[in-house]
């Protein structure tokens, strides 16, 4: 197994478990072509960059390099980390860069390609820990009553690994990963609160301007902040969703209760 990333330190745990580590610039096509040489399959993604002055420009630079390198290395099978809403060409914020990436990967005529379109990451709730600790509530610009499918990233990793290990896919396909069920932010907040000993934790829909100031204060660029706000408007409007109904294939096992009692609770206590 070969792992590629921006930071040698972050690749360390994987390398210690036997993976071949390739730290480097993901916008460097020549570096990526060498890293992809000889591989039978690749799981590719555009890592977040919260200080990018032009978020879609950054996403397209990395996407262009990935696709060009995959083509040069003639990688026969590619699994992409995309997102629900990636079928849309406007109004989805940072998901637009994944819409672009899917389109670029369609040009790999000799490769089998599967676009994984996961729902809202359960790990996104980790961003709420400072708000919960300082204000005693959870909140964002997303409406409290919008049902949103929520998925654990470990289930995404399992799906990608299974596809690459089996190595039998050809052509082009999309696979949604929607978690075990849809939850509103109010329902999710109750589950998170119970896991950290605050069963009465409530969810508040913050005004956009308040959220904008908070995200800028966290070091996010103006471009990233506006993209995030656009995405949250997309959730509120019900446009960022699967194009297919929930079924056995797109339903994943990890519940928010399980995530909350393990990952979220541990992270919450770590900043006590």
N, C-alpha and C positions, 0 to 999 in steps of 0.2 A: 504494500500500500504506500502510495506517495502522497504527501500532504503539502499543499502550497498555501502560503499566507504572507501577510505583510510583516509579521513580527516573529523573530526566531524564538523569543521567550515563550510566546503563546503556543508555538508549535512544540515546545519542549515536552509536555506530557505525552503527546502522541508519539514523538520520537522515542521516548523512553519505553514505550510499549511496542517498539519495533518498526514504526513507520519511517519512511525515508523523508526527511525534512527538506523542503525547498523554500526558504524565505526569500522574498523579493517583491518588486513593484508589479502589481497586477495590471498596471497600464503598460507594461513593457512586453510587447508582442514577442520579441526574440527570446526573452527569459521564459515566457510561458510556453513557447514552441519547444524549447529544450525540456521543460518540465513535463510536457505532455508526450514527449517522444516515447514510442513503444508501449503506451498504456492501452489496455483493452476497453476501458470505460472511464468516464469522468463525471463527477458531481460538481457542477459549477454554480457560482453565485456571485453577486456583487455585494461586497461587504459594506455596511453603513459607514458613512463619513459625515459626522454631524457638523463639522466645521467647513464643509465644502462651500465655496462661494457661489457655485452654480451646481446644484445637486443633480439636475438632469444631464448637464454637460459631463460631470464626473462619472455618472452611471454609463453614459454612452462611450466615454473613453475606455473604461474598463471592459464594457461589453464588446466594443470593436476589437480590442486586443484579445479577449477570450475567443471570439469566433474565428478571427484570423489564425490564431495559434492552433485551435482545434482542427481547422481545415488543413493547415500545413502539416500537422502531425498525423493527419488521417485517423483521428480517434473514431472508432467504429460505433460507440454508443455513448450518449450524453444524457445525463439527467440534470435538469435545471431547477434551481430554487426560484420560483416565481411567486405569484400571489393571487388570491381571489381578487377579482377586479381587473386582472391583467388583460382581459379581452377588450377593455374600454380604452379609447384614445384621448380622453379628456376627463378632467374633474376628479382625479384620484391621487393627486400629489405624487409622492415618491414611487407609487406603483406604476406611474407612466414609464419610468426607466425600465421596469420589468416587462411592460408591454413592448417596448423597443427591443429588449433583449430577446424575447420570444420571436419577434419578427426576424431579427438578425440570424438566429439559429435555424430558421426555416431554410436558409441558403446552404446549409450543410447537406448537400445532396446525397452523399455517400454514407451518412451516419443515421442511425436510429436515434430519435430524440423524444424524451418524455419530459413535459413541463409539469412539475409539481406546483399546484396552486393551493398552498395552505391558507387557512383562515387566520384570524387574529391570534398572534402568539400569546400564550399564557404568560410567557416571560415578559411581555410588555407591562404587566402589572408591577414588576419590580421597580419601574420608574415612579410608582406611586408611593413608595416607602417613605421618602422625605416628607411628602405632603401629609401622609397619615400620621407620622411622628410629630410634625410641627403644628398641624392644624386640627388633628383629631378627626379628619374626614378623608374620604377618597374623592377624587374628582378629575374631570377633564371637560373639554367642550362637547364630548359625545353625550347625546341624550340618555337619561337614565333608563328609558323604557324600550330601547331598540334591541331586538334579539340579534345577537352576534355569535356565530360559531367560533369557538376558542379551542386552539390545538396546542399541545405541548411539543416543543422542538425535538424532544427525544423521539417522538412518534414520526416526525418528518425524517429524522436521520435514519430510523429503522426502515421506512418506506424506500428511501434512496438506496440504502445499502442492499436491501432485498432485490431491488430492480437490477442493480449492477452485478450482484452475485449471481443471479439467475442468468443474466446476460442474453435473454432471448427476444428482447423487443426490437422491432424494426419500424420503419416509417415514422410518422409523427403522431403523438397523442398527448392528451392533457389528463392529469389525474388530480382531482381535488382531495384535500385532507381537511376535514371539518370538525375534528374533535368528536367527543361522544354526544354532545347536544349543544343547542344554542342557549345563550344566557344573556340577560340584560346586564348592564353595568351595575344596577342596584343589586341584582341577584349575585353577581360575582363578588361585589364588595362585602355582602353578608358572609359569603363563604370564606373570603380572605380574613375578615375580622374574627370569625370564630377560630380560625387556625392560629391566630396570634393573641388570643385571649381577650378580644374586644368584640363580643357578639353583637353589640349594638351599633357597630360601625355603619355609617351612612355614606351615600354617594351624592355628590353635588355637581350639577352641570356648571362649570366655570364659564364666564364670559370669554370670548376669544381674545380680547385685549389683555385680560389677566393672564391667560395661558401664554400669549405671545411674549409678554414681559418675563414670565417665569422661564420659558425655554431659552430666550436670549441670555438670561442670567445664568443658565447652565452651560453656556458656551456654544450654543448652536448658532449657525449662521442665519442671516435673514432668509436666504433662499431655502434652507432646510425647514425653518420655522413655518414659512408660508406654505410649503409643500405639505407639512404635517397638518396644518389647519385645514387645507383643502381636502386632505384625506378624511379628516374627522367630519367635515361637512358631507362627504360622500357616504360615510356610515350613517349619519343622521337622515340622509335622503333615501337610504335603503338601496343605493346603487352598487356598493361594493359587496358583492355576494356571488355565490356559485351560480353557474348557468344551468346546473342540474340539481335535482332534488337530492335529499340525503338518502344514501343507500349503504349497503354493507361494505362496499369497496371504499367509499370516501369517509366512513365513520371510523375514527381512531380511538384507542382504548383509554388513554390516560385522562382521568377526570380532573376537573379543577380542584375538587376536594383533595385528591391525592397530591396534586402539584402544590396546593396551599400548605398542606401539612409538612411537606418536605422542602422543596426549593424555596418557596416564598417565606415560610416560617424561619428557616435557617438564615436567609438573607436579612430578614427583619431583625432578628436577634443579634446579628453580626454588627449592626450599626447602633446598638443600644448604648 
